[in-house]
Amino acid sequence: MILLTGATGFLGKTIIKELGPAVSASVGRSDSTFNVDLSRDIARITGQYEIVVHAAGKAHSVPKNADERQMFFDVNVTGTANLLKGLEQLDVLPKAFVFISSVAVYGMNTGNAIDENSPLNAVDAYGKSKIEAEIIVSNWCLKHGIVCSILRLPLLAGPNPPGNLAAMIKGLEKNYYFNIAGGTARKSMVLASDVALIIPVVAKIGGIYNLTDGCHPSFSELSIKIAEQLGKAKPMNIPYGIASLIAKIGDLLGTKAPLNSNKFKKIVTDLTFDDRKARELLKWSPMPVLKEFLIE
């Protein structure tokens, strides 16, 4: 039986859908078996569970002030510690703990085939909070003899996705999305459903894994796939030189600008991660995002 945190989130809902009755209880702020704000309080958990999946967390975003920055640590670090303290109150500890982390821990904005041995150089609040949470989980599992699994995920795809994918879908739907410099830059992605299905497998083995679809779609490929589903024409393109100029103007306008030099660099360069370890040890064989991704 599985105890799941973050059951009302995008990945959490997918885990429940894919694993069904195996998810026997949940921990969350509301609509859960055990309702608690883990960023503030220790979870009061009862029952017996073979696997705990910690999918709750504050999603990646750019904090606007110190309070928003601190929120990453309150939710992702303190929240993880409070969950573990709650689990220690159980008569029987779980056999396995699966922590949903992020490729943001590497702190890379560009690069190809970044693997699990790469240094954890994140300097942003989200990435640093995930690094701290990984350490807490690893040490706790080692102390209690629990199989520890850490899944470092890139952009998640699936029906009604959040974040950047939701923004792309909305932009294409409203006809204001443009690819930049041909949209050729490739980014690692993975279907949330494939992540959910690998959880029972990794829980038996343990370890740290990057999970991707192995294809790393480009912005152009992804936007065309979405446009087709929306019944829209192929997205327009802004040439490299013009986009670069817009980005420089954005630097002068400040944070409200839709494009600046930092965003521009991320958009026009590859950022992909190596999942060979998962393929070898877990027999990870995910579906290509471009083949299976449905927006709703």
N, C-alpha and C positions, 0 to 999 in steps of 0.2 A: 504494500500500500504506500501511496505517495502523499506527503504533506507539501503543499505548494504555496509559496508567497507570490504576490503579484498576480493573482488569479483574474483580476478585472482588467489587466493590461493587455496590450496587443499580443505579446508572446504567451502570456498566461492563458488567455482565452483559447489560443491555438493548442496549447498543451492539453487543456481539458478536452477540447474537441478530438484530438488525435489519440489520447491515452484513455479517455473515457472513465469507466469505473475504477481504474487503477489510481486515479486521483481521489482519495477518500476524504481529504480535509484541506482547508486553506487558511492562510493568515493574511489579513489585510486591514485597511482602515475601515472598510464597510463591506457589506454583502459577503462576508466570509464566515467560516466556521468559528474562527477566533478573531474577533474584531479588536485591533490595537494599532496605534500609531507607533511603529517601531522606532521612529526617529526620536521619540520621547519616552517610551515605556518598554519594559521587558515583557515579552509575550507570555501569557499564561496558557500553556498548551497541555492538553491531556490526550491520552490515547497511545497507540503504538504504531510506528511507521518504519518501513524498511528503507525508504528513500526520502530525503528532504530536498526539494528543488527550490532554490532561492532565486526567483526571477524578479522580485520587487526591486525597485531602484528609481532614482531620479534620472530621467533620460538626458541624452546629450543635448545641450543648448549653450548659447553664449551668455554668461551671466552679465547683467547690467550694472550690478553693484556688489558690495561686500556681502550683503545679506543673502543675495542669490547665490554667490559663490559658496558661502558657508552651508547653504542648503544641500549641496552635493555631499558634503561630509556628514551632515546630520542624517540624511537618508541612507546614503550608500555605505558609510562606515559605522556610525552609531547604530543605525538600523540593523546592520548585519550582526554587530556585537550583541544587541538586545535579543535578536532571534536566537543566537547561540546560547545565551544565558537562559532563555526560556526552555530550550531543548534540554539543558542540563537538569531541569526539574522533572523530566520524564523518568519513569521507573526503568524503562529500557531505551537506551539510545538508538538512533537509527544506524543501519549498517553502512549507509552511503549518504554523502552530501554532494549535491551538484550545484555549483555556483555559476550563475549567468554573468559573465564579465564582458569585456569589449576589446576590440583591437585598438581602441583609443589608448590603452596602457602603453603602447609602444611609442606614442608621441610623434608619430610620423605623419606628415602631410603629403609626402610623395615617396615613391619607391615601388619596387616590384618583388613579389615572392618573399615577403617578410615572414620569417618563421618564428616558432615559439622560443628559439634560443636568442632572439634579438633582445637587446637591452630594453628595459622599461623606462623610457625617457620622457614620459608625459609631464608636461608642466602646467597644463590647464586643470581646472578644478575637477572636471568630470573624470579625466584620465587618472589623476592622482588619487581621487577617492576610490576608484576601482582597484588601483594598485594596493592601497591600504586594506581594502576589503579582502582582496585575494590573500594577503599575508595573514590576516586574522583567521580566515577560513582554513588555510593550510595548516597553521599552527594548532588550531582547535582540533582538527581532524587527526593530526599526528598525535596529539596528547591523548585522545580518546580511542585511538585505534580504528578510526572510521575511514572508509574508502572515500578519497577526496577527488572530485572532478571539477575542473574549471574550463568553461567553454567561452572562448574569446570570439565574439561575434562581430561581423561587419554590418552593413545596412541590411535590415530585415525586410523581406518582401512577402506579401500575402494580401488577401482581400481587405479593403479599407485600411491601408497602412497609415501609420503616423509620420510625423517629421518631414524630412526632405522629399520622400516619395509622395506624400500627401500634397505637398506644395507643388511638385511637378505635375501631378494629376490635375490639380485645380488650375494651374497656369495653362495647361493644354486645353482644358475644358473651356476656359474663358478667353482663349486665343491670345494670351500674352506671354507664353513661354517661347524662348528662342534658344537654340543651341549656340554655343560659342566656339569659334575656331573649328567648326565642323563636328564638334561633340565627340571627338575621337578618343579622349582620355578614358581609360578603363578603371573601374572601381569594383572591388570585391563586394558581392552580395550573396545572400542565401535565403531560401524559402523558410519561413517560420515553421511550416509543417515538417520539413526535414529535420530541423533542430529538435522539435518535439519528439520525433520518432527515434532519435539516437539516444535520448536520455536513459531509457532502461538498459541500453547496451553499455554506455560509458559508465553507468553507476556500478557495474560489476567489475570494471577494469581500473578506473581512476586515471588521473593524469591531466595535463593541460593541453588543450587543443584549439587551434584555429579552425573555424568551420566556414567554408565558402562553397559556392556551386562549382568552382573550378573553371568557370568560363569567363568571369569578370566582365560583365557587359559594359559597353561604352555608353555615354550619355545619348548618343545618336540612336543606337540600337534600342535602348530602353524607351526613349521618348517616342520612337516610331511604333513600338509595341503598344504603348499606352494610347497613342493617337488612333491606332487602328481600332482598339476597343471602344473608343469614344466616338468613332465615326468621323474623325477629324483628318485633315490633310497632313502631310509630312511637315514637321515643324520647320520654321524659317531659321536661317543661320546668320549670326553676326560675325564677320571676318575678324581674324586675330588682331589686326592693327587697330580697327575701330573699337573693339572690346577693350583693348589695352588702354586706349585713350579715355574711354568711359570710366575705367577702373581708376585711373589717375585723378580724374575729376571727382570720383567718389571719395578718394583719400582726403580731398579738401572739404567735402561736404560733411564728413563725420559718419557716425554709426548708422544713421538713417538711410544712407545711400544703399541702393540695391546691389551695387557692385563696387568693390575696392580692390586694391592690388593683391591683398591677401586672399580674398575669395577668388580672384581671377587666376592666381597661381594654382589653387586647389582644383579649379574647374578644368584647366588645360593640361594637367599632369596626371599620370597614372598613380593609383594607390591600390596595390593588390597584395594579398596575403597567401602564404603557402599552407595548404591543408593536407600535405602528404602524410604527416604523422597520423592524422585521423583515418585516412584511407588505408594505411598499413595496419594500424592496431585495432581500429574499430570497424574496419570494412565499410567505411563511410562512402556511400555512393549516392550523392544527392541528385535531384533533378535540376536541369538548367533553368535558371530563373526566366530567361526569355521564352522558354517553351511552356512553362507552367503558370507563369504569373498572371492572375486575373485580378483586376482592380477592385471588384466587388462580387 
